[in-house]
């Protein structure tokens, strides 16, 4: 279905089937607890004892349309303020149509083919944008059943769809040559690992598309995209090897260091990226015998990159060890959310490593720190058969949903007293009113980093909820789910669908007349109505001990020489610029600060894709 800029008002027929979201259930699975079999574990992804998500919302499906049964009520009330909602977003909604539109806007507005770049992105956010394009192509190629052969009518339809997919894939290829791989080699370890995940995502798409739509042609005719797999794998290999230098056992008994040029900081995102990239290399890396020289980040010398084979156990060991360290690191708060990371007390004092322990915790919470790990945990289950990884992933998802204040329905609970008009819902730790939010969103001071975070979360949530395979991806190397476990995972993910759709709807309401998404999805009226309210009503106070360095990079300085237990590990110069503030002269809350950018558009693509995938989950038979 080609992208369109016109608003679609689709049929509201009620002749479609009704699917109720599942009630909590618990199943058991047995096996051994090593890499060779499933362990004895209670597969209680969504059990009565730990499900706090409240009542679930039924959905009606008609073709590709999706309508929450309470959408009429939801359309009449803006659930973030209690005010009448002037937004004319029509229900039922066609998620696939909206996904085409969001991607088309991102690429036509922000991507420059002649550069092979999103010029306004920075190195790491560009890697994320490429990941989102490849993952969206993965969804688009699964959205239509077609073959490039057969009757004339089917041939034309197949060619039309194939042409659109090829258009965006050609831009992924252009980005391969436009990516600033040389500067990225000298950046932080998390920057390198975004590159790894991006090219592994491209490899996955190529394999999916070629096998799904060209298999009938036989081995003599291959999709042209396959010629790029070796190049994509080579780049993933280079950056994985460079990033591996960040694993350090001298401090904190393990874990990845964020940036070798700053005070040692063992943070959540670098360690989660290490886990997801490592298990991704084990599962999807196709091998690399290209010994093209590269520069190491430590010695600044050149050397040949060693040969790497697919499904090498060293990648799996790295992922297992990485998660073992992260899980025992005390990096989650009382809400079960990952805080940002640890410094080492007195590091550098008198030329020493100080305590050598992770004992100065930054309590800042970001949405992406809850997301990247999800795909890694799913990969660890598939690589080991250990159900505890899936259990941990679903627990984290539920913690995030609870921390947005989600009550199980997109609208106000009639049994609770309604706040006075103009009063926003209570901040719950990672959002309000059921909408995922970073603390910088309502302030309008998100940096380029911060504007990217929510899209990353929904990308990895979607990866987690991909149906579990009933046959091993690679016999002898990976594991398949039993029908009971596959069903439990599927039903647990279905339980998240109303929340995902609610966030997608709120994100869609932030679009301007050019189809560009805003950053603050929870803004009243999508942002245009925010001038009616005092900005301070939406302000969020940082948790005690939190340093928001991602949105104020002047905080990224070495600690004072006299660092002590009572002093901050961060130093803020007295003349440092303060974050942008307020709504002065701005009518749309999403025009503050950096405004609408390729990063906010990527967030829109990601959450709308998540909505499509969760809708599609209902329509497909298990294992399809």
TORBA-764035 format. One record per residue (C-alpha): residue number from 0; residue in three letters; y, x, z. Coordinates in pm, whole numbers, plus 50000, padded with zeros to 5 digits. Each point is the difference from the previous one (the first is absolute). Layout:
   k   r     Y     X     Z
 NUM ALA     Y     X     Z
...
// end
This chain:
   k   r     Y     X     Z
   0 UNK 50000 50000 50000
   1 UNK 50321 50165 49883
   2 UNK 50285 50052 50243
   3 UNK 50275 49741 49983
   4 UNK 50344 49967 50148
   5 UNK 50000 49621 50004
   6 UNK 49904 49806 50312
   7 UNK 49667 49826 49968
   8 UNK 49954 49655 50150
   9 UNK 49626 49950 49997
  10 UNK 49784 49693 50039
  11 UNK 49960 49870 50353
  12 UNK 49676 49820 49932
  13 UNK 49784 49943 50308
  14 UNK 49675 49976 49806
  15 UNK 49916 50358 50090
  16 UNK 49747 50088 50267
  17 UNK 50106 50046 50361
  18 UNK 49898 50319 50174
  19 UNK 50047 50027 50374
  20 UNK 50040 50344 50147
  21 UNK 49700 50094 50203
  22 UNK 49955 49955 50371
  23 UNK 49935 50312 50206
  24 UNK 49647 50129 49977
  25 UNK 49795 50299 50111
  26 UNK 49704 50161 49830
  27 UNK 49780 50290 50097
  28 UNK 49887 50297 49793
  29 UNK 49760 50273 50101
  30 UNK 49919 50352 49891
  31 UNK 50046 50364 50095
  32 UNK 50336 50143 50095
  33 UNK 50015 50304 49777
  34 UNK 50101 50051 49635
  35 UNK 49664 49875 49874
  36 UNK 49988 49641 50123
  37 UNK 50197 49720 50158
  38 UNK 50035 50032 50376
  39 UNK 49916 49748 50262
  40 UNK 50331 49823 50029
  41 UNK 50138 49656 50061
  42 UNK 50173 49913 49674
  43 UNK 50253 49775 50168
  44 UNK 50291 50038 49761
  45 UNK 50136 49662 50094
  46 UNK 49835 49877 50317
  47 UNK 50110 49733 50249
  48 UNK 50072 50264 50263
  49 UNK 50251 50196 49801
  50 UNK 50145 49760 49742
  51 UNK 50355 49918 50104
  52 UNK 50135 49890 49668
  53 UNK 50009 49631 50088
  54 UNK 49912 49706 49776
  55 UNK 49948 50078 49635
  56 UNK 50174 49834 49705
  57 UNK 49795 49827 49729
  58 UNK 50075 50076 49637
  59 UNK 49966 49795 49684
  60 UNK 49925 50180 49675
  61 UNK 50055 49868 49650
  62 UNK 49925 50257 49735
  63 UNK 50211 50301 50095
  64 UNK 50238 49796 50217
  65 UNK 50005 50028 50377
  66 UNK 50160 49756 50242
  67 UNK 49988 50006 50377
  68 UNK 49942 49639 50102
  69 UNK 50314 50015 50213
  70 UNK 50211 50153 49724
  71 UNK 50217 49688 49971
  72 UNK 50105 50038 50361
  73 UNK 50037 50375 49954
  74 UNK 50228 49947 49703
  75 UNK 50228 49770 50199
  76 UNK 50049 50231 50297
  77 UNK 50092 50365 49999
  78 UNK 49758 50116 50267
  79 UNK 50213 50300 50095
  80 UNK 50303 49800 50113
  81 UNK 49920 49630 50013
  82 UNK 50261 49938 49730
  83 UNK 49955 49799 49684
  84 UNK 49866 50227 49730
  85 UNK 50192 49991 49675
  86 UNK 49753 50231 49829
  87 UNK 49849 49828 49696
  88 UNK 49669 50180 49999
  89 UNK 49753 49748 49859
  90 UNK 49654 49929 50135
  91 UNK 49724 50018 49899
  92 UNK 50045 50363 49910
  93 UNK 49816 50197 49734
  94 UNK 49937 50340 50164
  95 UNK 49884 50166 49681
  96 UNK 50310 49890 49811
  97 UNK 50220 50128 50281
  98 UNK 49813 50331 50001
  99 UNK 50060 50050 49628
 100 UNK 50367 49923 50050
 101 UNK 50041 50235 50298
 102 UNK 49833 50290 49819
 103 UNK 50193 49940 49681
 104 UNK 50327 50003 50193
 105 UNK 49909 50321 50182
 106 UNK 49907 50186 49685
 107 UNK 50270 49870 49767
 108 UNK 50274 50038 50257
 109 UNK 49910 50328 50169
 110 UNK 49757 50203 49787
 111 UNK 50128 50237 49727
 112 UNK 49729 50078 49749
 113 UNK 50178 50299 49850
 114 UNK 50005 50163 50346
 115 UNK 49662 49872 50111
 116 UNK 50169 49912 50329
 117 UNK 50169 49742 50217
 118 UNK 50324 50204 50010
 119 UNK 50130 49841 50319
 120 UNK 49678 50066 50192
 121 UNK 49932 50317 50195
 122 UNK 49680 50199 49956
 123 UNK 49783 49821 50253
 124 UNK 50128 49648 49934
 125 UNK 49942 50057 49628
 126 UNK 49638 50088 50080
 127 UNK 49974 49671 50188
 128 UNK 50153 49806 49709
 129 UNK 49741 50151 49766
 130 UNK 49727 49898 50244
 131 UNK 50130 49643 50001
 132 UNK 50007 49986 49619
 133 UNK 49640 50123 49977
 134 UNK 49880 49760 50268
 135 UNK 50178 49710 49830
 136 UNK 49829 50091 49673
 137 UNK 49674 49994 50195
 138 UNK 50079 49640 50095
 139 UNK 50116 49900 49653
 140 UNK 49687 50131 49832
 141 UNK 49792 49793 50242
 142 UNK 50217 49691 49958
 143 UNK 49879 49908 49653
 144 UNK 49653 49984 49857
 145 UNK 50034 50125 49647
 146 UNK 49841 50239 49752
 147 UNK 50154 50182 49706
 148 UNK 49759 49838 49755
 149 UNK 49860 49660 49906
 150 UNK 50174 49702 49843
 151 UNK 50345 50032 49848
 152 UNK 50158 49799 50282
 153 UNK 49837 50207 50271
 154 UNK 50089 50316 49813
 155 UNK 50371 49908 49995
 156 UNK 50000 49913 50368
 157 UNK 49820 50320 50087
 158 UNK 50241 50205 49794
 159 UNK 50300 49838 50166
 160 UNK 49875 50074 50350
 161 UNK 49883 50346 49907
 162 UNK 50339 50079 49853
 163 UNK 50178 49917 50325
 164 UNK 49759 50206 50207
 165 UNK 50032 50290 49757
 166 UNK 50380 49978 50022
 167 UNK 50000 50063 50374
 168 UNK 49714 50248 49989
 169 UNK 50196 50206 49747
 170 UNK 50281 50014 50257
 171 UNK 49755 50129 50261
 172 UNK 49902 50272 49754
 173 UNK 50368 50077 49934
 174 UNK 50050 50036 50375
 175 UNK 49715 50252 50013
 176 UNK 50216 50228 49784
 177 UNK 50328 49896 50165
 178 UNK 49888 50048 50360
 179 UNK 50167 50303 50157
 180 UNK 49672 50162 50099
 181 UNK 50159 50339 50061
 182 UNK 50250 49885 50262
 183 UNK 49738 49778 50165
 184 UNK 49780 50305 50061
 185 UNK 50266 50134 50234
 186 UNK 50065 49678 50190
 187 UNK 49847 49849 50313
 188 UNK 49628 49933 50022
 189 UNK 50045 49624 49996
 190 UNK 50193 50028 49671
 191 UNK 49705 50185 49848
 192 UNK 49752 49740 50118
 193 UNK 50193 49712 49842
 194 UNK 49942 50185 49673
 195 UNK 49624 50016 50067
 196 UNK 49976 49628 50071
 197 UNK 50205 49916 49691
 198 UNK 49781 50183 49752
 199 UNK 49679 49881 50161
 200 UNK 50133 49646 49954
 201 UNK 50056 50075 49631
 202 UNK 49644 50133 49968
 203 UNK 49867 49680 50160
 204 UNK 50197 49783 49758
 205 UNK 49882 50188 49692
 206 UNK 49640 49974 50109
 207 UNK 50032 49628 50078
 208 UNK 50177 49912 49676
 209 UNK 49772 50201 49775
 210 UNK 49679 49872 50158
 211 UNK 50118 49640 50014
 212 UNK 50133 49959 49648
 213 UNK 49843 50273 49785
 214 UNK 49647 50020 50130
 215 UNK 49865 49774 49724
 216 UNK 50110 50248 49735
 217 UNK 49745 50256 50112
 218 UNK 50046 50370 50082
 219 UNK 50130 50085 49654
 220 UNK 50322 49802 50058
 221 UNK 50195 50079 50315
 222 UNK 50336 49873 50115
 223 UNK 50268 50256 49918
 224 UNK 50113 50007 50363
 225 UNK 49687 50188 50103
 226 UNK 50138 50319 49848
 227 UNK 50252 50019 50286
 228 UNK 49749 49987 50285
 229 UNK 49950 50375 50011
 230 UNK 50375 50064 50016
 231 UNK 50051 49739 50272
 232 UNK 49709 50143 50200
 233 UNK 50132 50354 49960
 234 UNK 50336 49907 50147
 235 UNK 49838 49817 50289
 236 UNK 49784 50309 50061
 237 UNK 50296 50239 50000
 238 UNK 50202 49800 50247
 239 UNK 49706 49928 50225
 240 UNK 49927 50372 50027
 241 UNK 50366 50076 50074
 242 UNK 50021 49729 50265
 243 UNK 49682 50122 50169
 244 UNK 50203 50293 50135
 245 UNK 50161 49751 50238
 246 UNK 49685 49949 50209
 247 UNK 50058 50197 50318
 248 UNK 49783 50054 50309
 249 UNK 50233 50232 50194
 250 UNK 50216 49705 50109
 251 UNK 49865 49674 50143
 252 UNK 49639 50101 49927
 253 UNK 50032 49887 49640
 254 UNK 50192 49768 49775
 255 UNK 50229 50042 49703
 256 UNK 50346 50149 50042
 257 UNK 50270 49807 49818
 258 UNK 50229 50272 49863
 259 UNK 49941 50376 50020
 260 UNK 50374 50069 49990
 261 UNK 50095 49787 50302
 262 UNK 49913 49994 50367
 263 UNK 49625 49920 50019
 264 UNK 49957 49625 49988
 265 UNK 49661 49831 49986
 266 UNK 50088 49659 49868
 267 UNK 49808 49687 49916
 268 UNK 50082 49983 49630
 269 UNK 49888 50352 49907
 270 UNK 49674 49959 50188
 271 UNK 49936 49655 49852
 272 UNK 50073 50132 49652
 273 UNK 49760 50288 50063
 274 UNK 49723 49756 50096
 275 UNK 50059 49768 49704
 276 UNK 50042 50284 49751
 277 UNK 49691 50182 50126
 278 UNK 49772 49700 49979
 279 UNK 50161 49909 49667
 280 UNK 49909 50344 49867
 281 UNK 49643 49946 50116
 282 UNK 49970 49657 49836
 283 UNK 50211 50016 49683
 284 UNK 50073 50361 49908
 285 UNK 49813 50079 49678
 286 UNK 49984 50377 50039
 287 UNK 50220 50277 49865
 288 UNK 49912 50323 49824
 289 UNK 50356 50074 49891
 290 UNK 50097 50331 50164
 291 UNK 50366 49975 49902
 292 UNK 50199 50223 50238
 293 UNK 50215 49839 50263
 294 UNK 50233 50122 50271
 295 UNK 49888 49972 50358
 296 UNK 50259 49865 50240
 297 UNK 49937 50267 50262
 298 UNK 49960 50333 49824
 299 UNK 50225 49921 49701
 300 UNK 49747 50167 49777
 301 UNK 49801 49880 49705
 302 UNK 49629 49967 49974
 303 UNK 49725 49810 49826
 304 UNK 49910 49665 50144
 305 UNK 49630 49988 50092
 306 UNK 49760 49768 49823
 307 UNK 49947 49669 50178
 308 UNK 49709 49765 49949
 309 UNK 49999 49623 50047
 310 UNK 49875 49851 50326
 311 UNK 50019 50333 50177
 312 UNK 49902 49951 50368
 313 UNK 50293 50219 50107
 314 UNK 50239 49718 49912
 315 UNK 49803 49752 50207
 316 UNK 49983 50240 50295
 317 UNK 50377 50042 49984
 318 UNK 50051 49623 50009
 319 UNK 49754 49949 50287
 320 UNK 50154 50284 50203
 321 UNK 50349 49878 49921
 322 UNK 49936 49651 50127
 323 UNK 49814 50127 50304
 324 UNK 50308 50202 50094
 325 UNK 50246 49718 49924
 326 UNK 49802 49742 50195
 327 UNK 49997 50221 50311
 328 UNK 50362 50114 49968
 329 UNK 50162 49723 50206
 330 UNK 50224 49908 49708
 331 UNK 49996 49620 50047
 332 UNK 50229 49794 50221
 333 UNK 49940 49694 50219
 334 UNK 49998 49774 49691
 335 UNK 49725 50206 49840
 336 UNK 50243 50136 49739
 337 UNK 50027 50363 49895
 338 UNK 50316 50172 50121
 339 UNK 50143 50276 49788
 340 UNK 49861 50317 50151
 341 UNK 50008 50289 50247
 342 UNK 50192 50317 50060
 343 UNK 49878 50283 50223
 344 UNK 50193 50046 50320
 345 UNK 50190 50333 50020
 346 UNK 49872 50114 49663
 347 UNK 50198 50306 49892
 348 UNK 50130 50072 50348
 349 UNK 49995 50378 50052
 350 UNK 49802 50027 49676
 351 UNK 49702 49804 50133
 352 UNK 49820 49687 49889
 353 UNK 50103 49830 50322
 354 UNK 49733 49777 50147
 355 UNK 49812 49996 49669
 356 UNK 49934 49629 50059
 357 UNK 50121 49681 49838
 358 UNK 50202 49889 50302
 359 UNK 50339 49887 49868
 360 UNK 49949 49668 49824
 361 UNK 50249 49837 49766
 362 UNK 49965 49626 50069
 363 UNK 50149 49894 49666
 364 UNK 49784 49748 49812
 365 UNK 50006 49967 49621
 366 UNK 49810 49755 49781
 367 UNK 49844 50266 49779
 368 UNK 49844 50171 50302
 369 UNK 49786 49688 50036
 370 UNK 49898 49987 49634
 371 UNK 49881 50328 49851
 372 UNK 49710 50024 50244
 373 UNK 49854 49666 49884
 374 UNK 49876 50128 49665
 375 UNK 49873 50315 50171
 376 UNK 49793 49800 50249
 377 UNK 49853 49790 49723
 378 UNK 49908 50317 49813
 379 UNK 49845 50150 50313
 380 UNK 49779 49693 50037
 381 UNK 49892 50023 49636
 382 UNK 49930 50372 50034
 383 UNK 49806 49984 50328
 384 UNK 49883 49642 50051
 385 UNK 50155 50006 50348
 386 UNK 50131 49651 50077
 387 UNK 50232 50122 50274
 388 UNK 50244 50115 49732
 389 UNK 50032 49644 49866
 390 UNK 50033 49864 50351
 391 UNK 50287 50238 50073
 392 UNK 50171 49907 49672
 393 UNK 49986 49626 50068
 394 UNK 50120 50053 50355
 395 UNK 50304 50188 49868
 396 UNK 50077 49725 49748
 397 UNK 49988 49734 50270
 398 UNK 50226 50211 50220
 399 UNK 50255 50022 49719
 400 UNK 49987 49626 49929
 401 UNK 50044 49921 50368
 402 UNK 50294 50243 50016
 403 UNK 50185 49798 49734
 404 UNK 49998 49693 50224
 405 UNK 49765 49811 49770
 406 UNK 49886 49672 50153
 407 UNK 49749 49907 49732
 408 UNK 50235 49788 49789
 409 UNK 50306 50096 49796
 410 UNK 50221 49744 50172
 411 UNK 50117 49921 50351
 412 UNK 49739 49882 50250
 413 UNK 50112 49645 50094
 414 UNK 49858 50048 50350
 415 UNK 50246 50279 50073
 416 UNK 50371 49934 50059
 417 UNK 50211 50092 49699
 418 UNK 50270 50260 50049
 419 UNK 50360 49895 49932
 420 UNK 50106 50021 49632
 421 UNK 50078 50356 49898
 422 UNK 49774 50156 50262
 423 UNK 49742 50228 49839
 424 UNK 49639 50001 50119
 425 UNK 49917 50242 50277
 426 UNK 49922 50357 49900
 427 UNK 49628 50055 50061
 428 UNK 49961 50373 49945
 429 UNK 49969 50026 49622
 430 UNK 50173 49691 49871
 431 UNK 50097 49646 50091
 432 UNK 49908 49653 49882
 433 UNK 49679 50138 49851
 434 UNK 50187 50229 49759
 435 UNK 49927 50374 49999
 436 UNK 50314 50199 50067
 437 UNK 50110 50353 50072
 438 UNK 50272 50035 50261
 439 UNK 50246 50128 49741
 440 UNK 49968 49689 49780
 441 UNK 50224 49766 50196
 442 UNK 50248 50280 50064
 443 UNK 50031 50077 49631
 444 UNK 49972 50373 50064
 445 UNK 49656 50075 49855
 446 UNK 49974 50333 49829
 447 UNK 49813 50055 49676
 448 UNK 49697 50069 50217
 449 UNK 50039 49683 50205
 450 UNK 50038 49778 49696
 451 UNK 49656 50110 49881
 452 UNK 49801 49930 50316
 453 UNK 49904 49631 49975
 454 UNK 49872 50036 49644
 455 UNK 49772 50281 50119
 456 UNK 49860 49777 50274
 457 UNK 49910 49716 49764
 458 UNK 49849 50238 49745
 459 UNK 49755 50136 50255
 460 UNK 49930 49658 50152
 461 UNK 49900 49883 49653
 462 UNK 49775 50303 49960
 463 UNK 49830 49927 50333
 464 UNK 49930 49641 49899
 465 UNK 49840 50081 49666
 466 UNK 49654 49837 50024
 467 UNK 49738 50238 50135
 468 UNK 49744 50119 49743
 469 UNK 49653 49848 50016
 470 UNK 49868 50300 49805
 471 UNK 50093 50364 50074
 472 UNK 50283 50138 49790
 473 UNK 49807 50327 49976
 474 UNK 49635 49964 50104
 475 UNK 49908 50263 50255
 476 UNK 50366 50076 50076
 477 UNK 50151 49668 50104
 478 UNK 49890 49682 50175
 479 UNK 49984 49634 49915
 480 UNK 50064 49710 50233
 481 UNK 49735 49755 50105
 482 UNK 50078 49641 49892
 483 UNK 50085 49916 50362
 484 UNK 50248 50287 50041
 485 UNK 50154 49939 49656
 486 UNK 50048 49635 50088
 487 UNK 50153 50080 50338
 488 UNK 50247 50244 49846
 489 UNK 50089 49748 49732
 490 UNK 50054 49718 50248
 491 UNK 50206 50224 50228
 492 UNK 50226 50094 49711
 493 UNK 50033 49636 49898
 494 UNK 50139 49940 50347
 495 UNK 50296 50223 49912
 496 UNK 50082 49811 49680
 497 UNK 50255 49753 50143
 498 UNK 50190 50285 50163
 499 UNK 49995 50202 49675
 500 UNK 50121 49699 49800
 501 UNK 50274 49933 50254
 502 UNK 50129 50357 49967
 503 UNK 49981 49985 49620
 504 UNK 50195 49677 49997
 505 UNK 50266 50146 50226
 506 UNK 50021 50311 49781
 507 UNK 50033 49789 49685
 508 UNK 50296 49821 50155
 509 UNK 50195 50326 50021
 510 UNK 50014 50044 49622
 511 UNK 50340 50000 49837
 512 UNK 50075 49849 49660
 513 UNK 49853 50309 49833
 514 UNK 49666 49962 50177
 515 UNK 50058 50295 50237
 516 UNK 49843 49981 50345
 517 UNK 50192 50075 50316
 518 UNK 49877 50205 50295
 519 UNK 50045 49746 50282
 520 UNK 49748 49725 49928
 521 UNK 50079 49817 50321
 522 UNK 50369 49957 49918
 523 UNK 50121 49637 50018
 524 UNK 50006 49847 49656
 525 UNK 49855 50320 49859
 526 UNK 50320 50180 50098
 527 UNK 50266 49793 49829
 528 UNK 50044 49780 50307
 529 UNK 50034 50277 50254
 530 UNK 50379 50007 50000
 531 UNK 49985 49678 50205
 532 UNK 49852 50190 50293
 533 UNK 50114 50279 50226
 534 UNK 49817 50320 49897
 535 UNK 49946 50092 50363
 536 UNK 49780 49691 50039
 537 UNK 49741 50173 49784
 538 UNK 50035 50347 50147
 539 UNK 49689 50166 50140
 540 UNK 50019 50253 50278
 541 UNK 49783 50306 49952
 542 UNK 49720 50038 50253
 543 UNK 50061 50241 50285
 544 UNK 49915 50349 49881
 545 UNK 50028 49908 49632
 546 UNK 50181 50224 49749
 547 UNK 50057 49837 49660
 548 UNK 50014 50324 49803
 549 UNK 49869 49833 49684
 550 UNK 50323 49805 49966
 551 UNK 50233 50264 50144
 552 UNK 49897 50342 49876
 553 UNK 50272 50176 50196
 554 UNK 49749 49978 50284
 555 UNK 49766 50243 49826
 556 UNK 50117 50310 50182
 557 UNK 49836 50252 50227
 558 UNK 50012 49935 50373
 559 UNK 50241 50186 50219
 560 UNK 49886 50330 50148
 561 UNK 50031 49847 50343
 562 UNK 49760 49717 49924
 563 UNK 49865 49849 50321
 564 UNK 49811 49697 50115
 565 UNK 50320 49795 50025
 566 UNK 50154 50101 49670
 567 UNK 49945 49852 49659
 568 UNK 49788 50197 49759
 569 UNK 50247 49900 49732
 570 UNK 50357 50126 49979
 571 UNK 50273 49781 49851
 572 UNK 50321 50190 49922
 573 UNK 50313 49828 50137
 574 UNK 50151 49971 49651
 575 UNK 49683 49859 49838
 576 UNK 50064 49695 49779
 577 UNK 49891 49674 50156
 578 UNK 49782 49741 49823
 579 UNK 50173 49750 49774
 580 UNK 50091 49685 50184
 581 UNK 50073 49634 49976
 582 UNK 50072 49730 49747
 583 UNK 50365 50080 49940
 584 UNK 50090 49867 49656
 585 UNK 49636 49943 49906
 586 UNK 49873 49650 49921
 587 UNK 49638 50093 49945
 588 UNK 49825 50182 50284
 589 UNK 49779 50178 49748
 590 UNK 50302 50156 49830
 591 UNK 50087 50205 50310
 592 UNK 49928 50369 50026
 593 UNK 49797 50120 49702
 594 UNK 49966 49644 49873
 595 UNK 49727 49907 49754
 596 UNK 49816 50304 49870
 597 UNK 49681 50105 49829
 598 UNK 49849 50037 50347
 599 UNK 50082 49641 50099
 600 UNK 49870 49883 49664
 601 UNK 49678 50190 50063
 602 UNK 49969 49816 50329
 603 UNK 50031 49672 49814
 604 UNK 49737 50102 49746
 605 UNK 49764 50100 50280
 606 UNK 50027 49682 50208
 607 UNK 49978 49771 49697
 608 UNK 49695 50192 49882
 609 UNK 49852 49952 50346
 610 UNK 50061 49626 49970
 611 UNK 49826 49994 49663
 612 UNK 49699 50194 50126
 613 UNK 49963 49779 50308
 614 UNK 50024 49687 49782
 615 UNK 49744 50147 49761
 616 UNK 49772 50067 50296
 617 UNK 49956 49626 50045
 618 UNK 49903 49936 49642
 619 UNK 49739 50269 49956
 620 UNK 49643 49981 50113
 621 UNK 49891 50262 50255
 622 UNK 49914 50328 49830
 623 UNK 50185 49920 49679
// end
